[in-house]
Amino acid sequence: MILDILTPDKTVFSGEILSVTVPGKGGSFQIWENHAAIISTLENGLVEIRLKDKTQELFNIKGGVVEVLKNKVVLLADGVVEK
Protein backbone atom coordinates (compact mmCIF):
# COMPACT_ATOMS: atom_id res chain seq x y z
CA MET A 1 0.00 0.00 0.00
CA ILE A 2 1.27 3.49 -0.83
CA LEU A 3 0.94 6.48 1.51
CA ASP A 4 1.46 10.16 0.68
CA ILE A 5 1.30 12.77 3.46
CA LEU A 6 1.07 16.27 1.99
CA THR A 7 0.81 19.75 3.50
CA PRO A 8 0.10 22.94 1.54
CA ASP A 9 3.84 23.57 1.18
CA LYS A 10 5.58 20.16 1.05
CA THR A 11 5.46 16.38 0.85
CA VAL A 12 6.07 15.09 4.38
CA PHE A 13 6.11 11.34 3.58
CA SER A 14 5.77 9.20 0.48
CA GLY A 15 6.32 5.47 0.38
CA GLU A 16 5.15 1.89 0.73
CA ILE A 17 3.65 0.94 4.11
CA LEU A 18 1.94 -1.93 5.93
CA SER A 19 -0.62 0.23 7.77
CA VAL A 20 -1.33 3.73 9.06
CA THR A 21 -3.27 4.93 12.10
CA VAL A 22 -4.89 8.37 11.79
CA PRO A 23 -6.78 10.66 14.22
CA GLY A 24 -10.33 10.68 12.85
CA LYS A 25 -13.08 13.03 14.10
CA GLY A 26 -14.75 10.12 15.94
CA GLY A 27 -11.49 8.59 17.17
CA SER A 28 -8.34 7.06 15.74
CA PHE A 29 -8.63 4.34 13.10
CA GLN A 30 -6.25 2.09 11.18
CA ILE A 31 -5.97 1.64 7.44
CA TRP A 32 -4.60 -1.67 6.12
CA GLU A 33 -4.01 -3.08 2.65
CA ASN A 34 -7.24 -3.64 0.69
CA HIS A 35 -9.13 -1.24 2.97
CA ALA A 36 -12.52 -0.11 1.70
CA ALA A 37 -12.59 3.22 -0.12
CA ILE A 38 -13.07 6.06 2.36
CA ILE A 39 -12.76 9.82 2.75
CA SER A 40 -12.59 11.17 6.31
CA THR A 41 -11.79 14.43 8.07
CA LEU A 42 -9.00 14.31 10.64
CA GLU A 43 -8.40 15.98 14.00
CA ASN A 44 -5.12 17.27 15.37
CA GLY A 45 -3.13 14.27 16.54
CA LEU A 46 -0.66 11.52 15.90
CA VAL A 47 -0.26 9.64 12.60
CA GLU A 48 1.50 6.30 13.14
CA ILE A 49 2.93 4.59 10.06
CA ARG A 50 4.04 0.94 10.10
CA LEU A 51 6.62 0.35 7.39
CA LYS A 52 7.38 -2.86 5.47
CA ASP A 53 10.63 -3.40 7.43
CA LYS A 54 8.59 -3.42 10.70
CA THR A 55 9.79 0.04 11.79
CA GLN A 56 7.45 2.95 12.36
CA GLU A 57 7.27 6.67 11.63
CA LEU A 58 5.30 9.17 13.71
CA PHE A 59 3.95 12.55 12.62
CA ASN A 60 1.86 15.01 14.64
CA ILE A 61 -0.63 16.63 12.26
CA LYS A 62 -2.82 19.73 12.60
CA GLY A 63 -6.02 18.28 11.16
CA GLY A 64 -6.79 17.48 7.55
CA VAL A 65 -8.43 14.90 5.30
CA VAL A 66 -7.55 11.32 4.36
CA GLU A 67 -8.63 9.44 1.23
CA VAL A 68 -8.19 5.70 0.64
CA LEU A 69 -8.73 4.20 -2.81
CA LYS A 70 -7.28 0.99 -4.28
CA ASN A 71 -4.35 0.64 -1.83
CA LYS A 72 -3.39 4.31 -2.22
CA VAL A 73 -3.72 6.54 0.87
CA VAL A 74 -3.49 10.31 0.49
CA LEU A 75 -3.42 12.33 3.70
CA LEU A 76 -3.78 16.09 3.19
CA ALA A 77 -2.70 17.67 6.48
CA ASP A 78 -3.31 21.32 7.34
CA GLY A 79 0.18 21.23 8.89
CA VAL A 80 2.70 19.01 10.62
CA VAL A 81 4.35 19.81 13.95
CA GLU A 82 8.10 19.50 13.42
CA LYS A 83 9.93 17.00 15.60
Sequence and secondary structure as in RCSB ss.txt:
>XXXX:A:sequence
MILDILTPDKTVFSGEILSVTVPGKGGSFQIWENHAAIISTLENGLVEIRLKDKTQELFNIKGGVVEVLKNKVVL
LADGVVEK
>XXXX:A:secstr
 EEEEE SS EEEEEEEEEEEEEETTEEEEEETT   EEEEEEEEEEEEEETTS EEEEEEEEEEEEEETTEEEE
EES EE  
